[in-house]
Amino acid sequence: MARKYKLPALCRYKELSSSEQITVHEMLISLVRKDYRYNIIMVGYAKPYNLVKLISINFEKEDSGIWVRFETITGENRVLPLDLISKIEISGQKEI
């Protein structure tokens, strides 16, 4: 059985090695492709976004910026930089 690799907080993306960054890219892209609801856990004491649907991930060349676009349960579209996100987990299930 393959051992699951535990990534550090997503907000530390810029501190990761290039191979770890590629793993994060692949993970984020796979989350968008799945039809699940997620909880986005924010850095610090910010209130999390619960039961969101990930819409897209935008990778910018400048400053290695990654933007996560999602839709809330009430239908609002939001965009957050990866720097503000601690982790993304499947709603009501396990951590990703």
NORURGI-V375091 format. One record per run of one state. SS is the DSSP state (@ for helix, = for strand, . for the rest). FROM is the first residue (numbers start at 0). TO is the last residue. If there is no record, write none. Layout:
BEGIN
ss->{SS & SS}
from->{FROM & FROM}
to->{TO & TO}
END
This chain:
BEGIN
ss->{. & @ & . & @ & . & = & . & = & . & @ & . & = & . & = & @ & = & . & = & .}
from->{0 & 9 & 15 & 17 & 33 & 37 & 42 & 48 & 59 & 61 & 64 & 65 & 71 & 76 & 81 & 84 & 90 & 94 & 95}
to->{8 & 14 & 16 & 32 & 36 & 41 & 47 & 58 & 60 & 63 & 64 & 70 & 75 & 80 & 83 & 89 & 93 & 94 & 95}
END
